[in-house]
Amino acid sequence: MDQNRRELDLQAHKILEMGVEDIPSFIEGLRAQKALSKLVCQINSASLSRDPGARQVAQKMLDRLGFI
């Protein structure tokens, strides 16, 4: 598993385990840290991956964050 996938899996775990009420502050925190674009880029790369597992994780993350 490469470094990007490990980072994505760590972020996915955090996102999928947090309460719905925590999502807005999480997104705002990433924006304030200038890290939201990096996360969205990782999710986008995973959603375009040939790896079906990575695509599934990306889809779940987007759903949870309310981007779809």
One Martini backbone bead per residue (centre of mass of N, CA, C, O) as a GRO file, in nm:
protein
   68
    1MET     BB    1   0.096   0.036   0.024
    2ASP     BB    2   0.077   0.355  -0.020
    3GLN     BB    3   0.093   0.664   0.117
    4ASN     BB    4  -0.174   0.779   0.005
    5ARG     BB    5  -0.353   0.545   0.103
    6ARG     BB    6  -0.292   0.573   0.402
    7GLU     BB    7  -0.396   0.861   0.431
    8LEU     BB    8  -0.680   0.803   0.331
    9ASP     BB    9  -0.753   0.591   0.547
   10LEU     BB   10  -0.722   0.779   0.789
   11GLN     BB   11  -0.931   0.989   0.699
   12ALA     BB   12  -1.166   0.795   0.665
   13HIS     BB   13  -1.188   0.704   0.953
   14LYS     BB   14  -1.241   0.981   1.074
   15ILE     BB   15  -1.491   1.058   0.902
   16LEU     BB   16  -1.672   0.793   0.948
   17GLU     BB   17  -1.669   0.835   1.280
   18MET     BB   18  -1.797   1.096   1.279
   19GLY     BB   19  -2.018   1.315   1.346
   20VAL     BB   20  -2.235   1.508   1.180
   21GLU     BB   21  -2.185   1.765   1.368
   22ASP     BB   22  -1.856   1.765   1.290
   23ILE     BB   23  -1.817   1.833   0.988
   24PRO     BB   24  -1.806   2.146   0.965
   25SER     BB   25  -1.555   2.183   1.153
   26PHE     BB   26  -1.366   2.005   0.992
   27ILE     BB   27  -1.371   2.166   0.730
   28GLU     BB   28  -1.284   2.435   0.856
   29GLY     BB   29  -1.013   2.334   0.962
   30LEU     BB   30  -0.894   2.260   0.687
   31ARG     BB   31  -0.920   2.541   0.566
   32ALA     BB   32  -0.744   2.691   0.779
   33GLN     BB   33  -0.491   2.483   0.708
   34LYS     BB   34  -0.483   2.427   0.402
   35ALA     BB   35  -0.618   2.099   0.359
   36LEU     BB   36  -0.867   2.055   0.174
   37SER     BB   37  -0.743   2.022  -0.109
   38LYS     BB   38  -0.581   1.769  -0.047
   39LEU     BB   39  -0.818   1.587   0.025
   40VAL     BB   40  -0.974   1.620  -0.241
   41CYS     BB   41  -0.745   1.509  -0.416
   42GLN     BB   42  -0.736   1.227  -0.288
   43ILE     BB   43  -1.027   1.154  -0.345
   44ASN     BB   44  -1.015   1.191  -0.651
   45SER     BB   45  -0.795   0.983  -0.707
   46ALA     BB   46  -0.952   0.744  -0.584
   47SER     BB   47  -1.206   0.769  -0.777
   48LEU     BB   48  -0.993   0.709  -1.037
   49SER     BB   49  -0.915   0.443  -0.965
   50ARG     BB   50  -0.858   0.095  -1.018
   51ASP     BB   51  -0.930   0.062  -0.725
   52PRO     BB   52  -1.218  -0.037  -0.578
   53GLY     BB   53  -1.153   0.034  -0.281
   54ALA     BB   54  -1.080   0.331  -0.325
   55ARG     BB   55  -1.348   0.415  -0.453
   56GLN     BB   56  -1.526   0.343  -0.211
   57VAL     BB   57  -1.396   0.530  -0.006
   58ALA     BB   58  -1.444   0.793  -0.160
   59GLN     BB   59  -1.751   0.777  -0.167
   60LYS     BB   60  -1.795   0.776   0.140
   61MET     BB   61  -1.659   1.046   0.196
   62LEU     BB   62  -1.838   1.224   0.019
   63ASP     BB   63  -2.099   1.153   0.158
   64ARG     BB   64  -2.021   1.239   0.450
   65LEU     BB   65  -1.937   1.544   0.361
   66GLY     BB   66  -2.160   1.638   0.133
   67PHE     BB   67  -2.052   1.628  -0.191
   68ILE     BB   68  -2.330   1.448  -0.301
   0.00000   0.00000   0.00000
